[in-house]
């Protein structure tokens, strides 16, 4: 991808609201960092409240964070009702395998 194409693509994200499920660390946090760079607002949701808070702090006021248990359908419905309209959804959360 050329520099011009990258610049044009970044412009498409300006002022957008992007939900990143699993956005408090790893790939999810990297995605959140990339979407706020061109002016989008990240909405991070993850199950670990401390990591959500730390992630939001690294994004210079361009993100909001929510603690969310993605295994609970009622909590997921409440989350989406609470945040309202958004432009894009990115799912990077991983499911933890049960230890037997």
N, C-alpha and C positions, 0 to 999 in steps of 0.2 A: 504494500500500500504506500502510495506516495505521501509526502508531507501535505500536499494540497488536499488529498482525499481525507487524511486524518483530521485536518482542520475543518473541513466541511462536515464530517461526521460528528465532531465535537459540537459544532454549532447546532446540530439537530437535537442535542440533549439540553441545551440551555433552557432554564425555567421549567424543566420537566420534574415530576415527582416519581421517583423510582424506588419501589419496595425491594429490599434485599433480605430474603428469609435466610437466616444463617449468616448474617452479615457482621458478626462481632469479631471474627478472627479468620485467619487463613484466606482462602480464595474469596469468601464473601466480603471480607473487609477490603481486600484488594479491588474487588468490583466496586464497592462503595467509594473508595478513593478515586477510582477512575471516572465515576459518574459525576462526582462533585467538582472535579477539575474544570470541566467546561461550563459549569454553572447550574447543574441539576441539583435537586435536593434529594438526599438519600433518606429513606425510612428503613432503619435497621430493626430487625426482629430476631431475637435469639433467646434461648432458654436460660442463659447465664446473665443475671442482672449486672454483676460486676464487670463482665467483659463488654456488655452493651454500653455501659457508662464509659468505660475506657475507650471504646471504639468511637463513640460520639465525640468525646473530648479531642480525638486526633483529627477530626474533620472540620475544625475551625468554624463551628456554628452552622455548617451546611447540612446537618443531619439531625434527625430525631431518632430516639431509640425506644424500643418497647421490649419488655420481657414477655416471651410467648412460648408456651408449650405446644409444639407442633403436633403432638400426639393427641391433643384434646380438641375435638371438632368444635365444641361450643366456644372455647377460647379463640379459635381461629376465626369463627364467624364474628365474634365480638370485636376482635382486632380490626377486621376489614370494615365493619360498620363504623368503628371509632375513627379510623384514618380517612375515610371518605375516598374521593376520587384519586386515582393515580394513573400514570402514563405507561409504566412498564413494571413487570414483575420478574425478579431473578430469584431462583430457588437454588441455594448452595448448601443448605443444611444437610447434615448427614445423620443417618439413624445409627444410634449406638446399639451394638449387638448385646444381647443379654448374656450375662456371665452365668454359667451353670456350675 
